Structure formats: C-alpha cells, structure tokens
Amino acid sequence: MTKQFRLNSLIRANVKAMKPYSSARDDYKGISGDMTFLDANENPFENGLNRYPDPQQSILKMKLSELNNIPNDNILLGNGSDEVLDLIFRAFCDPGKDEVIIIRPTYGMYEVLANLNDVAIQEIFLDADFDININNIVNGMNMSTKILFLCSPNNPTGQSFTREKVERLLLKFNGLVVIDEAYIDFSNQASWLTRLNDFPNLIVTQTLSKAYGMAGIRLGICYASKEIISVLNRIKPPYNINTLTQQKALERLSKSKMVYDEIQKILMQRDRLSSQLNTISFVENVFPSDANFILVKVDNAQLRYDQLLKKQIVVRNRTNESGCENCLRFTVGTETENEKLINALKQLT
Ligand SMILES: *Cc1c(COP(=O)(O)O)cnc(C)c1O
C-alpha cells in the first residue's frame, strides 16, 4: 500500500528557491590522503577540537543506521529534538498562513515553536481516558493544515496511541504526521520506524535525552523519507551538532547493554512506584504509563506540589493542562529517590 502524497506542494517557496550554505569542507569529503586544510580560518594548532565538526555527522549516522536498519539518507540530526521540530516548522509552514494540529494535553514545545514561527494552531483534545478521537482530528484539518503532531507515548499522560488509530490518521491526512517517540524505549509498543517506507508523510523523531541518558549533549534524531530529509538538510545550520556531542553519542550508542539494563531498572521502578502511589490517601488516580514518568491525580495538586518542594523534592505540576486538573507528573528516579518520594508523600497531611 503506497499513499498518494506530493511533498513538493508542502515545501515553502522560499525554501525551494534557496541555495544552502555550502560549508568549507563539504566539497572535499570524498578525497582521502594527506589534505592540508587552509579553507575555514581555523586555528591550525591541533587540540582535538580546533576543527569544525562534520556537518553531515557521517560516522554517527552510520551507527544509527546500523542500529535501526535505516539508510543514512533517511536520518537528520538536530541539537535536541527541539531543533528538529523547529526545522520541520521552518521547512513546511508559511508564517501567518499555515496551520498545524496539536493534540492536548501534550508536550509544550509544539505550541512554543508554532508561536515562534507564527503558525496557527488547531487544538484537538484527547478524550477523558487520554485517547485520540479520529473524527475530531479529521474535522480539524483544512487546506492550510501542514503538520499533525502525535506524541506517543504521550507526555504528560504517559500512554501510547494504538497502531490502528495512528495508521488511519497517516492514511487520511495529506500533510505531514510527526510522531514524537521521545519515550519509545520505555514502551511496550513498537516504533513507527519500520513503517517509513509505507508512509511518505511520516516523520519519526527520537532523542538521546531520555532512555539513553544523554540530555546534556543535546541530540535529537529525525527519521523520514529521503525527500523530506533532503529538504531539512538544506535549511539546517551547517555545524548544528558539535564534535563533543558526536563523540559522546557514538560512545553511548555503543553501550547498548548498559542502556538496556538501565531501562529495565527504570521500568521495574515504574511499576513499583505506581503500586505504592496507589496506597497514598490523597491520590485519586494513578494513570498507566508507557514511559519513564507517572501522571497522578491528587486532591489538590498545588498544595501537594508546594509540600513536596518544602521537602526538597521537585515534581511537575500539570494542573493547568487541559484534562490534567490536579495532576502531578513524577519522573521515575533511582530506587532511593523513589523511596524518598513515597516516604515524603506518606508524611503529608
Ligand atoms: C523530553 C522530550 C523531548 C526531548 O527533547 P530534546 O530536545 O531531544 O531533549 C521531545 N519530545 C518530548 C515529548 C519530550 O517529552
């Protein structure tokens, strides 16, 4: 099944017309041998970081390509997924004219980036059990709708959307569907990466910030068709991934056993924390989680948030998000941290 889809009609005219910045070293990548680089005004004295980073991050992409069985040409890297998402806005949404669909409650950056890029937001709300309603989403689409953002597992609700529903949206929508898989490594569900060839309008974003334990290096990953990736490559800042980030990411991606073990520990702690939260007197609902955090409905979120803060525990108050009235979001920590949280909650009156 291949979907009829015309990417060309979604690309902004100025992006189509522009000539990308050609970085100093791009032109000579293929040439091996003892090259003398006097082209980029770098300081010539070697210290390990005096040269500009590889603008195409070839070695790092090769590793990701190997791990996920996806060609290099289907991968774009960003300074966190936040940069990837911003590039998607800038490539496909005309400011003051186009629209995107955001499903609430969800990750706050989609809205921030829409506002920053002057792109109108069509808000659609999850239903009472935090699931998507296909008809509501389809009814929110019009000729100017360029992108639909689906976060699965969703932040802050913690749940994944079913494959059937997401597939129906991918088939129905003629714009781009961005599936944000920041929490996919904690999930029971499979990634959408394996379906890239079936859906030319699918963009999957992932990050090293959560399961991979590398929030500090800022590395976001975008997987999509070669055509979409080549559009994003035209507009990305040439040196957006610095040398240290490329090195650290490569190191971490080579330690898959360690990452796997940490994820298993976090998942065990998540289940333990969930059941313990259910025993707290003022906890009204512990929502099931497919991620590394738990959304919990309490009697009075602001009160409990402030009380925890006095005990030097910082959690996230989501009470102002639609559908999350009196909800706190707890990140699953180490065993010691989670015990500290539970003990503190038990003491509150
Ligand atoms: C944490 C998070 C990200 C990560 O963003 P980075 O910029 O890669 O750190 C992306 N999407 C969602 C939904 C998140 O919760």
Ligand as a Chemical Component Dictionary entry (heavy atoms), coordinates in Angstrom:
data_LIG
# 
_chem_comp.id                   LIG 
_chem_comp.type                 NON-POLYMER 
_chem_comp.pdbx_formal_charge   0 
_chem_comp.three_letter_code    LIG 
# 
loop_
_chem_comp_atom.comp_id 
_chem_comp_atom.atom_id 
_chem_comp_atom.alt_atom_id 
_chem_comp_atom.type_symbol 
_chem_comp_atom.charge 
_chem_comp_atom.model_Cartn_x 
_chem_comp_atom.model_Cartn_y 
_chem_comp_atom.model_Cartn_z 
_chem_comp_atom.pdbx_ordinal 
LIG C1 C1 C 0 11.792 15.297 26.617 1  
LIG C2 C2 C 0 11.048 15.304 25.338 2  
LIG C3 C3 C 0 11.708 15.546 24.133 3  
LIG C4 C4 C 0 13.190 15.722 24.145 4  
LIG O1 O1 O 0 13.618 16.832 23.538 5  
LIG P1 P1 P 0 15.198 17.051 23.363 6  
LIG O2 O2 O 0 15.224 18.416 22.765 7  
LIG O3 O3 O 0 15.671 15.985 22.412 8  
LIG O4 O4 O 0 15.845 16.940 24.691 9  
LIG C5 C5 C 0 10.987 15.514 22.956 10 
LIG N1 N1 N 0 9.661  15.279 22.957 11 
LIG C6 C6 C 0 9.008  15.016 24.095 12 
LIG C7 C7 C 0 7.565  14.698 24.053 13 
LIG C8 C8 C 0 9.671  15.052 25.312 14 
LIG O5 O5 O 0 8.992  14.839 26.450 15 
# 
loop_
_chem_comp_bond.comp_id 
_chem_comp_bond.atom_id_1 
_chem_comp_bond.atom_id_2 
_chem_comp_bond.value_order 
_chem_comp_bond.pdbx_ordinal 
LIG C1 C2 SING 1  
LIG C2 C3 SING 2  
LIG C2 C8 DOUB 3  
LIG C3 C4 SING 4  
LIG C3 C5 DOUB 5  
LIG C4 O1 SING 6  
LIG O1 P1 SING 7  
LIG P1 O2 DOUB 8  
LIG P1 O3 SING 9  
LIG P1 O4 SING 10 
LIG C5 N1 SING 11 
LIG N1 C6 DOUB 12 
LIG C6 C7 SING 13 
LIG C6 C8 SING 14 
LIG C8 O5 SING 15 
# 
